[in-house]
Amino acid sequence: MRGLMLYKLAVSLSRHQKRKILLAVDGVLIAVSHVVAGFLLLGMDSVMAHADAFLLSVTCVTGVGLALIFVLGLHRIKLNAYQMQGVVESAFVAAVLIGTGVLISAAFLGMTFPAPLFVVMGMLFLILSVSSRLLMRQILLSVYRRGSARLPIIIYGAGQTGQQLATALSVDDAVEPVAFVDDDLRLQGITIAGLRTYSPGDLEDLIQRYQVKRVVLAMPSANRAVQSSIIKRLASTSCEVHSMPSFADLVATSSTSLSETKPVDVNTLLGRAGFDDDLPGVFDTYRNRKILVTGAGGSIGAELSRQILSCEPGKLVLLDHSELALFEIHRELSAILPEATVIPVLGSVTEEPLVADVMRTHEIEIVLHAAAYKHVPMVEQNALEGIRNNVFGTRTVASAAMLTGVERFILISTDKAVRPSSIMGASKRFAELTVQDLATRSKGTRFSMVRFGNVLGSSGSVIPLFQEQISRGGPVTLTHTDVTRYFMTIPEAVRLVLLTGSFARGGDVFVLDMGKPVPIYELARRMIENAGHTVRDAENPGGDVEIKITGLRPGEKLHEELLIGSDMLTTPHPKILRAQEKHLSEIEIANALQSLRQAIDTRNAEQMEATLHQWIEKSEMAKGGKSVNE
């Protein structure tokens, strides 16, 4: 009955009335702290002997304290949001009260009351102010939640994401975090965000003790092998396993909040995203096939490998020139599906004997060519090597695919290949032209290419860079306030790339629908605010993190494009379009490649740039030739 009355009172009060109550409580606490401190330090007799002076001191200090609380807005902080910032403001008020009391005693009362009295008064107020708010918060939470059973959950992962989740759910009416579980020995046994951290070995006991029905994985940065291992470990329990969205998902999806989780499916973790729901038979395109992925250690190549693995290929060959990257992706895939045949090959796509031998030895049927140097400023400073790897590497792999009878060849291209302003973009455009040339002469191999923009979380994406800069306190560096980019998550982009393989006819230029271009300045602001900070600018000079404009780097555009022309054809999938584009003839490609090879061999950067400019411009202005698909 008493709880019902409190509930009715709590919900009937307006926000303005609640603030008045908090302000009144603070005023009473200041006066009480002053009186108690006086009795403790001076005694009853001394206080009564100087009653008028003591009353003046209490009145003045209380008035100053209330004015300060009003200015700071301490009474406007909601009880369920009263945390460290509120404690700091209470401490500041206490410090000012001490100074005010000493000043009044010295200026008006001839130091009738000693300074230690006001120190004790300030400390008492701080203790009472914080304690009263925490007590009122707990009472109100109990009142609001009366009769509602909160779902107990265990958070697996006591890192930053886990702590943010625990904080967000601490005031949630439906869910109650009861414990952390973490593999890190350094965290086990300590209390974080109000929750005790346990080892994975304590899971069964915790589940029984708290009647837990759900475990939330709060470790989005962990690789798939680690997450797969944890999920398999949790499979023996009776709990649902949910996961926190990654930071990229939080940025890309405005409707996703930090407190939201989603059920984990092992097939989803493996990349099996229900291909047949989009296009029947796509799963069969890769099942039991012998597949080569070049650049398999990169962000795109690695995700291609993961999703292909979920299609149960007969053999998956991973080619990469980075020993560490190749080791990591091979170890990850072997942990996810130990029974699969996954073969790592260390080497460069520019090595013709190696590439041809790999395709013949393993009887490759499908090639996904993701190997490329893609960092615009780096390739700009190492232009000749960028051309060697991106152009001649693509030519080598595509030629070997045609000579060895590979069924399908898919080139992973980029929006920077459209009217390129950088060496990297020009190299990818020329890679497209070489593939288009081979497609006109191929009788067995179906050549195609897929062009898309930036992917969230890749090694070349601004997302990891902004995250790192924000964690250091800034500044966040941005090339231009008006710069925009297309964005897509890596899994979505790769999924669409694999879908294109099922309906390529030969020489196709597929373009992924990237949605609307994203203003990078707004993205930076949103990331700063999502991290709990404020942007420091002219309007808010006291903000936490500054956005610093550095100017466009060589080769960078303000806005990227996905199409050279305007002719587009639809495909069976709404997010995949087929571009109608012109190409160079066999003789023109041969002359261009000969000139580029000569420029690389003689280290002549001027000749290289002139050749790229001449032939790329000609390909874009071609009017008389037929497109590959015609």
Buried (B, 14 or more C-beta within 10 A) or exposed (E): EEEEEBBEEEEEEEEEEBBEEBBEBBBEBBBBBBBBBBEEBBEEEBBEEBEEBBEBBBEBBBEBBBEBBBEBEBBEBEBEEBEEEBBEBBBBBBEBBBEBBBBBBEEEBEEBBEBEBBBBBBBBBBBBBBEBBBEBBEBBBEBBBEEEEBBBBBBBBBBBBBBBBBBBBBBBEEBBBBBBBBBEEEBBEEEBBEBBBBBBEBBEEBBEEBEBBBBBBBBBEBBBBBBBBBBEEBEEBEBBBBBBBBBBBBBBEEEBEBBBBEEBBBEBBBBBBEBEEBBEEBBEBBEEBBBBBBBBBBBBBBBBBBBBBBBBBBBBBBBBBBEEBBBBBBBBBBBBBEEBEBBBBBBBBBBBEBBBBBBEEBEBBBBBBBBBBBEBEBBBEBBBBBBBBBBBBBBBBBBBBBEBBBBBBBBBBBBBBBBBBBBBBBBBBBBBBBBBBBBBEBEEBBBBBBBBBBBBBBEBBBBBEBBEBBEEEBBBBBBBEEBBBBBBBBBBBBBBBBBBBBBBEBBBBBBBBBEEBBBBBEBBBBBBEEBEBEBBEEEEEEBBBBBEEEEEEEBBBEEBBBBBEEEEEEBEBEBBBBBBBBBBEEEBBEBBBEBBBEBBEEEBBEBBBEBBEBBBEEBBEBEEEEBBBE
